[in-house]
Amino acid sequence: MAIIEVHELGKGYDGHTVLDRISFSVAEGEVFGILGPNGAGKTTAVECVEGLRRPDSGTVRVLGLDPFRQGPELREHIGVQLQHTQLPETIKAWEALDLYASFYDSPRDWRALLEQWDLADKRNTRFAKLSGGQKQRLFIALALVGNPKVTFLDELTAGLDPQARRATWELVKRIRAEGVTVVLVSHFMDEAEELCDRVAVLDRGRIVAVDSPAGLIDGVDTEYRMTFRLMDANGPDPGDLLGNLDEVASVSRTGDLVVVSGRGDFATAVTACLARERVLVSDLRIDKRTLDDAFIALTGRSLQA
Ligand SMILES: Nc1ncnc2c1ncn2[C@@H]1O[C@H](COP(=O)(O)OP(=O)(O)OP(=O)(O)O)[C@@H](O)[C@H]1O
């Protein structure tokens, strides 16, 4: 069952279109990613769905409610972690939870949330004195205190170091395991690949694909990419040698660096050909396609650029 339905949602600022009639739906219980580069319109889209911004056109329904017109009713059932959530520096962890709980008719017991998110010994610690990871867990607890059916997490891991990001991913998996639908806004491919059941790829205000991460990767016409350096830059041209192999889709060269993409028994075919032609190479690396490759295939540019 769809818990969120977005149909032809349009939004612009000062005559400039930011969302160009986007449509997607989110099923109950899934982790749904909205993925795109900075400025693609992700926050605008999600804030229209949360009822925080008024769409110019189209319809949005969350749990059957219109977020803008039925905001107060809807907010009883959603949990939101905004991109730039802040709390007063001196508020204690328990006070923040108690305050947020007071906004809802049937909140969860925040004492249990403190336990669950490993903050029990920090209940009297002021917000400013919490570590980055503890603040992150407190924000998640705050997003869950209203006992939501859907929670929105916007750039949850921006600014965190790799270890803290991975720890946060585990938290998202825990939210999902509790049966809460998660809408995750991110510009990190690896995060979406790890966490999302389905992803909407947003680029310049348009949705260019909605699929599972594996489905998006399958859509890329090549499976592997090999890079290597030529030890003799004046030797035979690798494009001529490799370009005719059935397994090879493309060959590009910049100086002594060669990038070859292909599918099937690609690595064997390429290395056998190089050996046969006595082409010596170094720094050889083979990568399997990732969501980033799918994004490049869909939009013509990298998300990480
Ligand atoms: N309130 C506003 N008034 C005017 N322009 C805005 C407003 N909010 C966003 N924009 C513009 O709309 C575009 C999309 O912004 P939005 O924050 O939705 O993108 P985003 O994909 O979430 O980007 P980021 O990852 O950088 O947050 C940007 O060009 C931004 O400058």
The ligand as a Tripos MOL2 file, in Angstrom:
@<TRIPOS>MOLECULE
LIG
   31    33     1     0     0
SMALL
NO_CHARGES

@<TRIPOS>ATOM
      1 N1         13.0720   29.3550    0.0030 N.pl3     1 LIG1
      2 C1         13.7270   29.4480   -1.1610 C.ar      1 LIG1
      3 N2         13.7020   30.5790   -1.8840 N.ar      1 LIG1
      4 C2         14.3320   30.6600   -3.0770 C.ar      1 LIG1
      5 N3         15.0430   29.6670   -3.6410 N.ar      1 LIG1
      6 C3         15.1070   28.5010   -2.9490 C.ar      1 LIG1
      7 C4         14.4640   28.3210   -1.6860 C.ar      1 LIG1
      8 N4         14.7020   27.0620   -1.2500 N.ar      1 LIG1
      9 C5         15.4750   26.4770   -2.1820 C.ar      1 LIG1
     10 N5         15.7140   27.3250   -3.2130 N.ar      1 LIG1
     11 C6         16.4820   27.0190   -4.4360 C.3       1 LIG1
     12 O1         15.8930   25.8720   -5.0180 O.3       1 LIG1
     13 C7         16.8890   24.9960   -5.5350 C.3       1 LIG1
     14 C8         16.7300   23.6140   -4.9130 C.3       1 LIG1
     15 O2         17.0100   23.6800   -3.5240 O.3       1 LIG1
     16 P1         16.8290   22.4390   -2.5480 P.3       1 LIG1
     17 O3         17.3230   22.8650   -1.1940 O.co2     1 LIG1
     18 O4         15.4660   21.9210   -2.6650 O.co2     1 LIG1
     19 O5         17.8280   21.4090   -3.2250 O.3       1 LIG1
     20 P2         18.5280   20.1310   -2.6070 P.3       1 LIG1
     21 O6         18.5530   19.1330   -3.6970 O.co2     1 LIG1
     22 O7         17.9130   19.7400   -1.3310 O.co2     1 LIG1
     23 O8         19.9840   20.6740   -2.3720 O.3       1 LIG1
     24 P3         20.9600   20.4910   -1.1130 P.3       1 LIG1
     25 O9         21.4160   19.0760   -1.1780 O.co2     1 LIG1
     26 O10        22.0480   21.4740   -1.4260 O.co2     1 LIG1
     27 O11        20.1670   20.8300    0.0930 O.co2     1 LIG1
     28 C9         18.2280   25.6470   -5.2450 C.3       1 LIG1
     29 O12        18.6300   26.3300   -6.4060 O.3       1 LIG1
     30 C10        17.9000   26.6220   -4.1400 C.3       1 LIG1
     31 O13        18.7670   27.7240   -4.1880 O.3       1 LIG1
@<TRIPOS>BOND
     1     1     2 1
     2     2     3 ar
     3     2     7 ar
     4     3     4 ar
     5     4     5 ar
     6     5     6 ar
     7     6     7 ar
     8     6    10 ar
     9     7     8 ar
    10     8     9 ar
    11     9    10 ar
    12    10    11 1
    13    11    12 1
    14    11    30 1
    15    12    13 1
    16    13    14 1
    17    13    28 1
    18    14    15 1
    19    15    16 1
    20    16    17 2
    21    16    18 1
    22    16    19 1
    23    19    20 1
    24    20    21 2
    25    20    22 1
    26    20    23 1
    27    23    24 1
    28    24    25 2
    29    24    26 1
    30    24    27 1
    31    28    29 1
    32    28    30 1
    33    30    31 1
@<TRIPOS>SUBSTRUCTURE
     1 LIG1         1 GROUP 0 **** ****
